[in-house]
């Protein structure tokens, strides 16, 4: 039960009684009701209880009456109701004065109604109140659901939710900036104990009671919802509603953040395009890159360029494509909390993809993450032509992203010259070729002729089979099982061929120096023009 004494006195038949003294305490809340006609009942009283009595146990002593009032007040009782006419004709003046002093409500109960009738009426009133409150909460919840379904990018989310909840709100970003504040607190007062933990809590700010809910989506923080409340009990009842509002606001703030990131990315893309055409300086590009925020540039990242052009797409189609990419990344548990940026440069998608610190330290891990990004971003684009994604090495800091995109361009150029058809091309895989591109063709031809001559002198079919096996072995990082799977042969066949190659070339495939010689030879073979192939 959560009625106040004032509420109870408005409920029939208790309304037929009257408040005899202790008016200052009419806001005390009744948690339950107790009956007394035994001298030691005070030992069983609990905080918030309303005690009803005929005063039989104290019928002969006004002093005992006063003593009872004092003990009830010490126990935190909500009040005392006494039925006159049987043991007391009227309440002693000394008791009235003490009740007023203590602010403990002293009620003259209506004689013609039994205790059970009065208690039942109070509980029925409480039940009706709870039912009305539940209906109000359900109606508020329905309004929130309807709002979430109907709101669009032009809706004023903050004002609308304030109106639905009917309480003053404040919205604070995860960086500690107040986006919206209708509470009685100033921004400085709201943020007096910043930074905050990601937990739900009631707290006081400038004598105002606030309830704080973190705005989270997919584990990422978008800020906090602050609700000013005057009634702690009602605030507890509405906690579920507040959390529902927080979910809606989290989604909205995520949309805002994505729109801002898309706009910043678009401006960077325009600056990059002008830079590549010679119409803008590198300094200008870096100024636009800085707008992406220090948070992104403080983490490792890779650059990626997607090869398929979309010359016929208009700006709206491009914006829609970028939104689809962001949605794909946000739906995946590994990428949902990471901030990536995507923009068009000369009708091609340029991407800046963040990496976790531990991923950046291990090449295999960052390559797996980069391939995951590529699969998520372009897996939906069936029928639009084969995508090829060119990915840089790991980069850190804003100043390195231009070099990263240059690596993507070199990866595309080299893979095109070599006729590679992989959907994901890592610059790190082609880096040696990039370094050796200035070596004269004559030098590469002589080196390959010297290294592979014992094998090239064999029959053409035999030579082709052995060279193909050797290339697959290096392409699969020396993994025999993977090589066999690619060539559709048994692993023992692979081992047999490698043993033959090793013997013919007089090279040990377990010796790193010999492996480097073979790696250089295979790369040179790819770089030699077709008319000079040996």
N, C-alpha and C positions, 0 to 999 in steps of 0.2 A: 504494500500500500504506500502511495506517495501523496496523499491529500495533505494540505495544510490545515491548521485549526480553523482558519477563516473559511476554507472550502467546506470543511465538515459542518460548520455552523449554518451553511446554506442548504444542507441536505435534510429533507424531511424524514423522520420526525425530530431529529436533533435540532432542527431550525425552530422547534417550539420551545426549546430551552433558551438560555441566555448566557452571555459571557459576563460573569460576576466580577472578575478581576484579572489582572495580568494581560492587559490589552497589548502591551509591547511585544508579547510573544506569539501573536496570532499567525505569524508566518512560519512558526515551527512546523516541521513535517511529521506527520503520523506514519510510522513504519508498520505498526501493528497495534492491536488493542488487548488490554489485559483487564481482568476483574479482580477485585480485592474485597475480602471481608475477613482476612486473617492478619494478625499483628505483624508477621514477618514477611509479608508479600514484597516489601521493598528489596529483599535479598534476591528476588527472582526477576526484578524489572530490568529491561534492556533499553538501550538508547533509542529514542524515537517513539517509545510506546505511549499510548494514551491510556491512563488508568481510570476505570469506572468503578465507583464504590457507593455503598449506602452509608459509609462512615460508621459502620457498627463497631469496628475495632478501635475507633478513637472517639466514641460517642460521649465519653465522660470528661474529655480533656482538650480544651482549645490549644493548650501547649503542645499536646501530641499532634494535633492537626498541623500546627506550624512546623513542628519537627518533620512530619511527613512531607510537607511541601519542600523543605530544604533538602531532604534526601532525594526526592524526585528530581529536583533541579540538578543535584550533583550527578545523578545517573544519566542526565541528558534526556529525561522524559519530555514528551511533547506537551503534556498537560494533564489535568485532573478533572474528571467529571463526577459530580456528586449528586445523588438523588435525595432531595429533601422531603420531609414529611413523615418519615418513620422514626429516625433516630435524631435528626437535627431539624428544627423548625426553620432555622436560618443559619447562614454561614457566619461564624464569629467575626467580629470586626478585625480582631488581631490577625486572623487568617487572610482576610481580604487585603489588609495592608502588606502582609508579607508576600502574597502572590504578586501584588503590584511592584513591590521592591525587586523581586526576583525576575519579573517579566515572564512568569509561568502562568499560562492560561488556566483559570479556574472557572469551570462551567457548571451552571445549575441545570441538571438534566430534567426533561419533562417527566413529571411523576406518572402520568397516565400511560406511558409506553414502557414496555419491558426492555431490559438490557439487550436481549437477543434481537428485538425488532430494530433497535437503534444500530446495533452492530451490523446486522444484515443489510440495512439501508446504506451504511457507509461502504460496505464491500461491493454492493451492487453499483453504487455511484462510481467507485474505483474501476469496476469492470467496464462500465459504460464509457468512462473516460479513456481507459486503455483501448477500447474498441475504436473510439473516435480517433485517437492518436494513431492507431495502426492504419486506419483508413487514410488519414492525412499523409502518413509516410508512404503508403502504397500509391497515392495520387501523385506525390512528389516524385517517386521513382518512375511512374509512368510518364510524367512530364519530361524527365531526364532522358528516358529511352526514346520518346518521340522527338525530342530535340536532337539527340545523337543521330537519328535516322534522317532527319530533314535538314540539318545544318549544312551549309556549303561554305566555300572559301570567302564569301562576302558576309557571313554571319559574324556578329560581334559576340564571340563565345563568352567573354568575361562578364559582360553586362547581362547576357541571357541567363547564365547559370546563377548569377547573383539574384536575379529576379525569381528564378525557380526555387532556389533554396530559401529565400526570404531572410538571409542573414548577410552581414557585411563580410566581404572576402578580400583577400590580397593574393597576388600571384608573384612569386619570386623565382628568378631563373637559377640554374645551378651555379652560375657565376656570382650570385648575390646581388642581382639587380631587380628592383621592384618594377614589374611590368604593369601592375594594376593594384590599386590600393583604395578600398572603400571603408577600411576600418578606422577607428579613432586614433590609431598609432601613426606617427610619422615614419618615413622610410628608415630613418636612423634608429628609431625605437624598435621597429620590426626586426632590424638586423643587428641588434645590440650584442647578441651572443653568437654571431656568425663566425666560423662555418658551423653547419648543423650536421648531425648524423642522419642516416637514412632510416628514420623510425617515426612511428606515429606517437604524438604526445600532446598533452595539455600543458600549457605553461603561461606564466604571467608576463606581460610586457606593458610597462607604463600603467600598471593597475588594471589592465584589460586582460580578460581570460581569452586565450587563443588555443585553437586546436590545429596542429600542423600535420599535414599528410604529404609525404614525398610523391612526386610525379614521376613514375617509373614506367618504362615500356621496353620489354625484351632486355631487362637488366640495365638499361641506360637511364640515367637521371636527366630529366628535363626541368627540374626545379621543385617548387613546393607550393601547395595550396594551404593558405592560412584562413581559418574561419574564426571570426570573433563571436563569442557567445556570452549570454548573460546568465544562462541557467545550465549548470554542469549536468544535471540529470537529463534535460532535454538534449544536450549535446551528445551524451552517451547513447540516447535512443536513436540519434541521427547519424551515428558513426558509419553505418553501412551506406547511407545516402551520400555522405561526404566522400567515401571511398569510390563510389560509383561516379561522382562528379570528377574525382581526381583521374579516373581512367579516361574519361572523355577529354579532359584538359591535356592529359599526357599525349593523346593522339593528336590533338590540335597543335600543341607545341612542337611535336615531331614534324608535322606538316609545315609549320612556319619555318623550322630550322632547315628542312629539306629545300623549301622554296628559296630561302636565303642562300643556302649552299649552291643551289642550281644557278641562281642569279650571279653569284660570285664566280662560279665556274664558267658561265657564259661570257662574262666580261673578260676573264682570263683567256678564254678561247679566242675571242676577237683580237685581243692584244697579241697572242701568239701568232695568229694568222698574219697580222700586219707585220710582225717581226720577221716571219719567214719570207714575206714578200719584200722585205727591206724598207718598210714604211714606218717602223717603230724601233726604238732602241731596246737593248736588253734591260736597261734600268726601268723603262716603262713596264715591261713584262713583269719584272720582279715586284714593282709596286702593286700590280693587280694580284700577283701571287700572294702577297702579304695579306690581302683581304680574306684569304681562306682561313686565317687565324693561326695563332702561335701553337694552339693545341695540336693541330695536324702536323705542322712542320717539326715538332719536337719528337716525333716518333719515326722509326724507319719506314720506308715505303718503296714501292717499285712503280715505274711508269709503264703504261701499256698503250699501244696504238692498235686499233682494230682496222683491218685492211680493206674490208668491203666498202666501197663508196656508195653514196646515196644522193647522187646529184639532183634527182628529181624531188627530193623531200623539201617541204617548206619548213619554216621555223616552228610551226605548231606541231608538225609531225616529229621534228627533232626533239621538241620539249616532251612530247608524249613518249618517245623512245627512251629518253633519259629517265623519266618517271618510272617506266617499266623496269629499267635496270635497277633503280634504287629500291623498288618494291621487291624485286627478286633477292637482292642482297639483304634486305631487312627481314625477309622470311626465313633465311637460313640461320641456324643457331650460332654458327661460327663467325658470321659477318654482320649479324644484326646490330651489334653494339659498336662496330667500327665505323669511323667517319671516312668515307671515300668521296672522291670528286670526279665528275665526268663532264666533258664539254666537247663541242665540235670545233675542229680546225680543218678548213677546206673539205667540209662534208665527211670527215672521218672522226670517229670517236676517240678522243684522248682521255686516258684515265690515270688518276693518282690513287694508288691502292695501299692502304696502311698495312703494316705487319706488326705482329707482337715482337717484343724484344728478343724472346728466346728463339722465335722463328728466323729472325734476321741473322742469327749467328751460325745457323746450319743451312747449307745450300739446299740440301734435299727438302728441308722443311719449308723454306721460303718458296721453292719451286712448286711444291705441292699446294701451298696457299695461292700462289699466282695462277696455277692451273684451275683451282677451284673458282677463283674470281672469273676467269674466262668462261668456264662452263656455265656458271650461274648467269652471267651477263648475256650470253649469246645462245644459250640452250633453247630459248623460246623462239628464236628467229628461223624456224624451219621454212625452207622454200625460198628464202631471199638470197641464196647463193652461199657458198662455203665461206665461213669466217676464218681468218687467220689472225691471231693475236700475237704481236711482237712485244716482248717484255724485257725491260732493262735489268741490270744488276741492282742490288739493294742500294738505296740512296738515303741520305740523311740531310736535313737542313734545306731551306728554301733555295739556296744558291745552286743546288745540285740537280734540280729537276729538269733544267734545260739540257744538261748533259745526259740525263736519263732518257729524254725523248730523242736525243741524237742517237743513242744506242739502239732505240727501237727502230729508227730509220735505217741504221746500218744493218740491223738484223734482217729487216725486210729486203734490203738490197742484196745482201749476201745469199739469203735463202732463195731469192728469185734467180740469181745467177747459177746457184747449185741445183735448181729445180726441186727444192724441198716442198713437200705438200703437207707438212704437219699442221694441225689446227693451232698449236701453241709453239712458238719459236722463242727460245730463251737466248738473249744476247750472250750470256755466259757460255753457252754451248758453241758459239761461233767466234768467241773472242780471239782465239789463236789465228783464225782465218783473217779476222779484222787486222791483227797485228802484222800478218805476213803478206798483205795484199800488195805491198810495194816491192816485193822480191821479184826480180825479172823472171819471165817465163822460161828462159833458157836454163837458169839455175835450177828451177823446180823440175824441169824435164830431165836434166842430168842426174839430179838427186834420185828421182823415182826410177830412172833406168838402172842406176847403180844398185839401189836397194832391192828392187823387185826382179832384176834380170833373171836369176835362177828359176823363178816361178813363171816369168813371161816367156821363157824359152820352151815351156811345155806346150802341149796341144791347146788350142784356143778354148775348147769346151772345158777342159780341166782347169786352165788358168782362170776362166770366168767364174767357175764354181768356187774355187779356192779364194779368190779375191772377194767374192760376194760374202763368203763365210767370215772372212777376216773383218770386213766392214761391219757386218751385223754384230760380231763379237765386240768391237769397240763401241758401236752405237748403244749396246746394252750394258756398257760399263763392265765388261768382263764377266757377265753373268751367263754361265753356260746354259742353264735351263731356259732363260729368257731368249737366248740366241736360238736354241733349238725350236722354241715355240714360234719364233718369227719365221724361221726357215722351213717349218713343218717337217722336221727330221728328228730322229732320236738324239738325245744328249750324247750318247756314245759316238754317234757319227760326227758330231761337232768336235768332240775330243780327239777323234782319229784325224780329222782334217787339220786341226790346229797343230797336232804333233807333226804331221807331214809338212805344214808350212814352216814350222820352227826348224825342222831339219833342212829343208831346202834353202831357207834364207840364213841359216846358221845364227838364229836369234832365239834367246830364251824368253818366252812369254811371261815368265815370273820375275824377270829382271826389269826394274823400272826404267833404266837407261835404254834398254832395247825396246821397251814399250813406247817410249817417247820417240824413238827413231821411226817406228811403224806409224805412230799417230801423225807425225809430220808428213810422212810419205802419203798417207791416205788423204790428208788435207790438201797437199799439193796436187794430187790427182784431181781433186774437185775443182781446184783453182786453174788448172791448165786448160786453155781453150780447146774445144773439140777437135780442131784441125791439127793440134799438136799432141794429142793423146798418144801415149805409147801402149 
